[in-house]
Amino acid sequence: MRITKLELFMVEPRWLFLKVHTDRGITGYGEPVLEGQVSSVAAAVRDLEGYLVGKDPRRIEHHWQAMYRGGFYRGPVRASAISGIEQAMWDILGKSLGAPVYQLLGGACRSRIKLYGHISSLSRERMMSSAEEGMSRGFKAFKLSPRAPIHFLESRAFLEEYASDFEALRRAVGGSIDLAVDFHGRFSPALAKRFIEMLEPHYPYFVEEPCPPENIDALAEVAHSTTVPIAAGERCYTKWGFREIIAKRAVQIIQPDLCHAGGILEGRKIAAMAEASYMAVAPHNPLGPIALAAALQLDACTPNFLIQEQATLGEGYLKKPFELEGGYVRLPEGPGLGIELDDEAVEEKKCGSIGSNPMVFHEDDEAVADW
């Protein structure tokens, strides 16, 4: 089997889909994308196309090593390009053997996979209505985020407003619904510790990225100051990027994004590293249905899997979207990633370009804030 062509197309709202074609008529899907840098990742995929065309796509580990180590310079753009290509190669391998990817990685560890939805934090009213809407769809877990911008230190009243919103949400949904909070790396470690202490009585499921991710010691300082589980990892890439965060026990839950961290097998290696340190895995995924399909394959065969983020179940993109049942989806049964794009529906959503992430500034002094 040989790769004949890599086909890329940008899709609304902010996704990049990849089809890898072969001379056997088998096509593999992947999502090589980095939020806000889609065009850069597309260019990186094109840079790798010359190496890939004519190669056997089933030599996944070999090609991963060649693409990663052969580039010399490494980072999120190249890692994201490799991630989407790697997903597509697994899809091809699974289809060629008539088996789901998770079967090729050791088989299923569970019969179904827990998902969480997102709650709008634009206002308390919108927060409550979006939680109600999500529960009506069947979600049993959610994540919400404090609104940006946030200063290095904020007033007590500022934090109490957010804490009050979370307390009201907890009362509204009850104790059986899991509520995680994503700080988006917007807080300083000092402010994060103060805010987590205020949230702690209302039992957050976990707190994600409580401070910026570059300083692992600062993240560990926050994690060691609270009983609330700390999660992070969406801005870590490859097993090497996760090594220090795991070694220093800077989190209790790691969140590799399979569109950034190196793909499915790299995610499996990262999960195994975390398993040895008694850490859980909750893959990051605010992206499209191919990304979700790839993540579900990892979730199925990972013993320390916790919960899966999603932004879409594939309605309007997949011929057979995933179905939520009591907060879970069943294991994919089809070969490869177990999905088939609805080409006609996707054609209507293709677009020529995707914008970058918004820049955020403080209103009082116009200083730059973390998005």
Sequence and secondary structure as in RCSB ss.txt:
>XXXX:A:sequence
MRITKLELFMVEPRWLFLKVHTDRGITGYGEPVLEGQVSSVAAAVRDLEGYLVGKDPRRIEHHWQAMYRGGFYRG
PVRASAISGIEQAMWDILGKSLGAPVYQLLGGACRSRIKLYGHISSLSRERMMSSAEEGMSRGFKAFKLSPRAPI
HFLESRAFLEEYASDFEALRRAVGGSIDLAVDFHGRFSPALAKRFIEMLEPHYPYFVEEPCPPENIDALAEVAHS
TTVPIAAGERCYTKWGFREIIAKRAVQIIQPDLCHAGGILEGRKIAAMAEASYMAVAPHNPLGPIALAAALQLDA
CTPNFLIQEQATLGEGYLKKPFELEGGYVRLPEGPGLGIELDDEAVEEKKCGSIGSNPMVFHEDDEAVADW
>XXXX:A:secstr
  EEEEEEEEETTTEEEEEEEETTS EEEE    TT HHHHHHHHHHHHHHHTTS TT HHHHHHHHHHTTSS S
HHHHHHHHHHHHHHHHHHHHHHTSBHHHHTT  S SEEEEEEE   S HHHHHHHHHHHHHHT  EEEE   S  
 SS  HHHHHHHHHHHHHHHHHH TTSEEEEE TT S HHHHHHHHHHHGGG  S EE  S SS HHHHHHHHTT
 SS EEE TT  HHHHHHHHHHTT  SEE  BTTTSS HHHHHHHHHHHHHTT EE  B  S HHHHHHHHHHHH
T TTB  EE S   TTTBSS    BTTEEE   SSBTS  B HHHHHHHB S       EE TTT  EE  
